[in-house]
Amino acid sequence: MQEKLIVYNQTRDVTLGDRVSVADGFWTRLKGLLGRRELESGEGLLLIPCASVHTMGMKFSIDVVFVSVAGRVLRVVPRLAPGKIGASVRGARYVLELPAGGAVGVEPGDQIVWRICEQN
């Protein structure tokens, strides 16, 4: 999880995170947010590829945004509590994990885009 992204909801004209880590390998996806005490505002994790998540072993709730290969929001799960297994979302290629409350206002059909931060 070396590079950081800025993730933007183009439909709502809102930045969802400006320090979003990428988990795109087996080990980084497996670890996910385990070991973290919390996600600060502006932080997040983009899992690639991913169509389902769980919060087993986590210590805090997260908002989960399932995104298609085209960048369209398929489903939003607000405040997924620790110790839960989330549903698998058909057609999801990416999952964006945000602090609880970080996906307020995000709706299915919204267009999500991201770019690498200039400053890591």
N, C-alpha and C positions, 0 to 999 in steps of 0.2 A: 504494500500500500504506500508507494512512494509519491506518485503524483497527486496533486490536489486539483479539484475541479470547482468551477462556479456552475451551479445548476439553476436554471432559469425557467419559470413557467411563462412561456411566450404568450399564451392565451390570456392570462391574467395580468401580465406585465409585472411579475413579482419574482425576486430572487429567492429561491428556496434554501440555498446554502452557498457560502463563498469559500468554504474550506471542507469540501466533500472528498473523502478518500475513495480510492478505487480498489475493489477486491475482484481481480479478474483471473486469478490462478486458484488451483485446488486448495492450497493451504491458506491463502488469504480469505477465500470464501468460507472455508471451514472455521477459521478463527472468528471472522466477522467482528462483532463488537464485544466478544468475550474478553473479560479482564478490564473493561472500561467501567468506571463508576457512574458516568453520565455522558451525554452529548451536550456540548455547549450550543447556544444559539449560533447558527451559521455553519455548524458542523454536520456531517452526515457520512453515509457510506453508500456507494453505488456498487451493487453486486452484478457481475457480468460473467457468464450468463446466469440467469436465475428466474425461477417461476414460483418459488415457495420459500418461506422463511419460518424460523422458530425463535423463541426467546428463552430456550432452556439454558440455565446457567447464568442468565443476565440478571442485573440488579436494578434495572429501570425500564419503564415503558417507552415505546417508540411509535412513531407514525410510520406506516409502510405504504409506499406508492409503487404499484406494479405498472410497468411501462412496456409497450410493444416495441418491436424492432424499428418501427417508424417514429418512435418518440411520443406516441399517444398514451395518455393515462388510461389504463384498463380498469383499475380498482384502487381505492384508497381504504386502508385499514387504520383508523385512528386509535392511538393509545393501546397498542398491543402490549399486554401486561407481561411481566417476567413469567417464565415457566409455561408459556403457551405455544401451541403449534398452529401456525397460520395455514389457511387454505392454499392450495395450488391454484394459480390463475392461468387458465388456458390462453396461450398467445403471448404471455409475458416473456420478454427477453432480458429485461433489466428490473432490478428492484432497488428503490431508493429508500434507505432508512434514515429518518430524521428524528430530532428530539420530539417528544410528545408535544403536540400542538403545532409542530412545524409544517404540517401539511394542511392546516386550516385554510379552506377556500379552494383547495385543489379538487377538481371534479373529473370524473371519467370523460374522456374526449379532449381534455386539455393537451396542448402541445408542450412537451418538455425538451429543452435543449441544454447542452453543456459545452464548456470549453475548459482547457487547461488554464489554471491560474498562472499569471505572469510571475508571481512571487510565491514560492513554496515555503 
